[in-house]
Amino acid sequence: MRNLYECLEAKKIGVFESPTGTGKSLSIICGALRWLKDLQEKQRKELENLKQLACETVAKPAQANDKKELDWIQEFSHKLEQNEKLSKIKVKVKFNVLIMLV
């Protein structure tokens, strides 16, 4: 299963051999489904972390500084980055959910 995970993580093609009647198909199917479930859990955790980070960023009061103009630019840039990451993860999660439904 470790080799299957490595192939799936690297998005490569794997060739696995074993004698007839050893349950290759079932092993591959179960391993692939487990990998997909683990991937979705990982993406869900990343999404939660980004949401938490976004909430903390919004809730954090602006600190007084002589360079207020640069502060809001940096804050905007940071929020934009976080929103882009959040959008990408949401798309990945939706895509994986659609794959599981098919």
C-alpha positions in Angstrom: 0.0 0.0 0.0 3.0 2.3 0.6 4.0 2.0 -3.0 0.4 2.7 -4.1 0.4 5.9 -1.9 3.7 7.0 -3.4 2.4 6.6 -6.9 -0.8 8.4 -6.2 0.9 11.3 -4.4 3.4 11.7 -7.2 0.6 11.4 -9.8 2.5 8.6 -11.5 1.6 5.3 -13.0 2.4 2.2 -10.9 2.8 -1.4 -12.1 2.2 -3.9 -9.3 2.7 -7.6 -9.8 1.6 -10.5 -7.7 0.6 -14.1 -8.4 -2.9 -15.0 -9.5 -5.6 -15.1 -6.8 -3.8 -12.9 -4.3 -6.4 -10.1 -4.3 -4.5 -7.5 -6.4 -7.6 -5.8 -7.6 -9.2 -5.6 -4.2 -6.0 -4.3 -2.7 -5.6 -1.6 -5.3 -9.2 -0.5 -5.0 -9.1 -0.4 -1.2 -5.8 1.3 -1.1 -6.9 3.9 -3.7 -10.1 4.6 -1.8 -8.2 5.0 1.5 -5.7 7.4 -0.2 -8.7 9.5 -1.6 -10.2 9.6 1.9 -6.9 10.7 3.4 -6.5 13.3 0.7 -10.0 14.7 1.4 -9.3 14.8 5.2 -6.0 16.6 4.5 -7.7 19.2 2.3 -10.5 19.7 4.9 -7.9 20.4 7.6 -6.1 22.8 5.3 -9.4 24.6 4.6 -10.1 24.8 8.3 -6.7 26.2 9.0 -7.1 28.8 6.3 -10.5 29.8 7.6 -9.1 30.1 11.1 -6.2 32.2 9.8 -8.6 34.4 7.8 -10.7 34.9 10.9 -7.7 35.8 13.0 -6.5 38.2 10.3 -9.9 40.0 10.1 -10.3 40.1 13.9 -6.7 41.3 14.6 -6.9 45.1 15.1 -4.6 47.2 13.0 -1.4 48.1 14.8 -0.4 51.8 15.0 2.6 52.4 12.8 4.1 55.4 11.0 3.8 53.7 7.7 0.0 53.2 7.7 -0.2 53.2 3.9 2.2 50.3 3.7 0.3 48.5 6.4 -3.0 48.4 4.6 -1.2 47.4 1.4 0.4 44.5 3.1 -2.8 43.6 4.9 -4.7 43.6 1.6 -2.0 41.6 -0.1 -2.1 39.0 2.7 -5.9 38.8 2.6 -5.8 38.4 -1.2 -3.2 35.6 -0.8 -5.3 33.8 1.8 -8.5 34.1 -0.3 -6.7 32.7 -3.3 -5.5 29.7 -1.3 -9.0 29.2 0.2 -10.5 29.3 -3.3 -8.1 26.7 -4.6 -8.7 24.4 -1.8 -12.5 24.7 -2.1 -12.2 23.9 -5.8 -10.1 20.8 -5.0 -12.5 19.7 -2.3 -15.5 20.1 -4.7 -13.7 18.2 -7.4 -12.8 15.3 -5.1 -16.4 15.1 -3.9 -17.7 15.0 -7.5 -15.2 12.2 -8.2 -16.5 10.2 -5.2 -20.1 10.6 -6.4 -19.3 9.3 -9.8 
